[in-house]
């Protein structure tokens, strides 16, 4: 029997006296899409950080591709060993590196082959072929978002985590951003987990919809 791409089991996390995740459990199959909705401050980003290995739960475990990545507070797989990419709301681009270097450096660090060719092909596919030598500060907001997606996509992740990537945009830019996301997903077989406060974004992802409230994850 094939293991799910991601299995989250009984994950609990508290900050001070506030429980933000309360025995959260779900599975995500290879290629499956899922959205988790909820207002700001409900633990959505914390959940993604735990899955990516940037934080640890108080209890529970995370399994990725059949391997236990996190067992309680103990990380058994480091972030770079999980084949997971997390696109943050603030994008997390490297400001001193050019567009091309943002992608090639990431691919080199992951030990992947054909660094320049794959980076160039991915950036071209997302319309950045004329901006390869610019630095992020010289990009428009839309171009920077394309670069963040290109960097994630070029690393060939099995699991793509999206932390409200369009939350700071006006409605027109948000529409364009989601058009870009659909283009990205057409080029990837990764399982996708999107967290958002926007019901329209969750519906447009065309996947399983969940809702996180008071630390409890429920089906829509």
N, C-alpha and C positions, 0 to 999 in steps of 0.2 A: 504494500500500500504506500502511495506517494505521500510524503510529509508535506504539510502546508508550507508556503514560503515564509509565513510569519505566524507564530502562535504566541499570544500574550495570555498568561494564566495567573489569575488572582493577584494582579499587581496592585499594591497599595503604596501610597506616598503621602507624607504629611510634612508641612512646614510649620514649625512651632506647634500650636494646638489645632491647626487647621488641616483637615484631611482633604487633599485635592484629588486623589485617586483612591477609590474604595473597592478593592477586589475586582479590578477591571480585567475582563477576559474576552478575547475574540480571536478569530483566525482569518488569515488572508491567503488565498491560494495564488499560485503563480499566474501572473497576468490579470488578476482581479483588481477592481477599483473599489475603494471605499472612502466615504467622507464621514468625518466626525464633526458635528455642529455643536455650538455652545457659545455663550457670551465670553467676553474677555475675562481672564482670571479663573477659569474653571478647570485648569489643568491640562488643556489640550497640548500646549507646547511642552510641558513637562513630560507627557506621555511620549511624544516624538523623541525628546532627548534621551529618555530611558531606552527606547527601541534602538536608537542610533549608538548607544553606548557612551553618551556624553554626561549621563547622570545614572544613578542607581536607585532602585526602589527600596522601600523599607522591607517589603516582602513580595513574594511572587517570582515568576521566572519568565524569561523571553527565549523563545526558540526560533532560530532563523535557518532555513534550509535544512531542517532536521537536526541542527546542532544547538545545544544549549549555550546561549550567548551571555545570559545573566541569570544567576541563581541567587535570589535574595539580594543581599548587598554585595555579592561577589560577582565581578565581571570576569567571565571565562573567555570571552572574545573581545579584543580591543576594537575600537571604532573602525579602524582600517582593515580589520579582518572580517567584517560583517557583510561586505558587498552591499552596503546601504548608502544612499545619498540623501542628504537633508538640505533642502532649499529653504533658507530662512526668509522671514519677512524683510529683513534689512539686506538680504542677498549675500552678504559675507564675502564680497569680492576682495582680492588682494590689491590694494591701491598702488603699490609700487611696481606692479607687473603689468605688462601690456595685455591686451585682449588675448592674443595668441599665447602668451606666457601663462596667463591664468589657467588655460586649459592644458598646455603641454606640461607645466610643472605638476599639476594634479595627476596627470596620467603617468608621468615619470615616477612620482612618489608611490603610485599604486603598483608599479612594476609591470605596466602593460606595454605591449610592443607597438611598433608603428606610430610612435608618439606624434610626430609632426603631421603625418598624413591624416591620421584619424582626427586630430584636433582641427586641422584645416577643413577637412570634409564636413565636420559637424558644424563649425562656425559658418561655413558657406551655406549649408542647408538651412540655417536660421538667419541668413541675410546679413552676416557680419563680415563678409569676405573683404570689404573695402576698409575695414576698421581694425585690422589685425595688429597694428602697431600703436594704436591709441591706448592710453591708460583709462581706467574706469572713471576718473574725474572728468574726462572729456567726452563721456558718453551721455546721451539722453537717458531719461528714466526707462524708456522702452528698450533701448539698446542694452542697458545694464541688465535688465531682466532677461533679455535674450542670452546674454553672456552667462548669467547664472545657470540657466537651463542647459546651455551648451556644455558648460563644465560638468554638470551632473550627468548629462547624457553620454559624454565622451568617456566616462568611467565605467560604462556598461553595467549599471547597478541591476541587481535582481529585485531591489526594493527601493522605491522612490518616495520620500517623505516630503510633503509640502506644507510649510508652516505659514498659512494665510499669506501666500505670495502676492496677493492683489489688494490687501486690506488698506493700503495707504493711497490707492489710486481713485481718481474720480470715475464716475460711471462709464464714460466713453473709453478711458484708458483701461479700465477693468475688463470691458468687453474685448478690447484688443489683446489684453494679456491672456484672457482665456482662449481666444483664438490661437495664440501662440502655444499655450499648453496643449491644446488638442493636436497641433502640429507635432509637438514634442512626443506626445504619447503614441502617435501613429508610427514613430520611428523607434519605439522601445517596447520590449516585451515584459518590462518590469511590472511587478505588482505596485499599485499606487495607493498611498494613504494621504488624503488631503484633510487638514483641519481648517475650519472656517466658521465665521459667525453669520455667513450669508447663505440663506436657504436656496437662493437661485444658483449660486456656485455649486452647492452640494448636488442639486438636481441635475445641473448641466454635466457634471462629471459622469453621470450615467452609470452609477454603481450602487453598491449597498450603502444605505444611509443610516447613520447612528447619531445619537445625541448624548452629550456628556453634561450632566447637571448634578451639582453637589457631590461630585466625585464618582457618581454611578453612571455607567455606560448602558444605554438602552437602545433598542431598535426603534426606528421611526415608524 
